[in-house]
Amino acid sequence: MDFVYELNQIILRELGDAIVNRRKKLGLKQTELAELAGYSVRYQCMVENGQKNVTLCFLVAISVALDCNIRQLLDDVMRSIEGSLTSNKRFKKLWQQAVESVEQKKKARHMNIKNKK
């Protein structure tokens, strides 16, 4: 399932880009945003570079510090992902693999439930 790891890396980079774009629109430096959100500059830098997965608590804190809500931030990420689905062949292939994998798991689960009855 290497495609899952690669897909996750792309999504984390998109989140980092969304945070950077909003931060820059507010004229904030990384250090200032990290301080406002209550996280270390190192962690902030890793998130912005797509090197760190985030928690819901981080998303809440960073959204408040960016003067937006989580939905707005995630909408930014989803717009980027949707754009990548149309313009990036590698991302589209990874996304399709993820969808197919989930569908296979659903079918297997359904068969297991059906066989238990």
CORURLIN-V360876 format. One record per pair of residues at least 12 apart in sequence whose ideal C-beta (glycine too) atoms are under 7 Angstrom apart, sorted by the first residue. I is the first residue (numbers start at 1). J is the second residue. If there is no record, write none. Layout:
i=I j=J
i=I j=J
This chain:
i=3 j=94
i=3 j=97
i=3 j=98
i=4 j=98
i=6 j=94
i=7 j=94
i=7 j=95
i=7 j=98
i=9 j=50
i=10 j=91
i=11 j=81
i=12 j=50
i=12 j=53
i=13 j=50
i=14 j=77
i=14 j=80
i=14 j=81
i=15 j=77
i=16 j=47
i=16 j=48
i=16 j=49
i=16 j=50
i=17 j=80
i=18 j=73
i=18 j=76
i=18 j=77
i=18 j=80
i=19 j=47
i=19 j=48
i=19 j=62
i=20 j=48
i=22 j=66
i=22 j=68
i=22 j=73
i=23 j=66
i=26 j=66
i=26 j=67
i=30 j=44
i=30 j=45
i=30 j=48
i=33 j=65
i=36 j=65
i=37 j=61
i=37 j=62
i=37 j=65
i=38 j=61
i=39 j=58
i=39 j=61
i=59 j=73
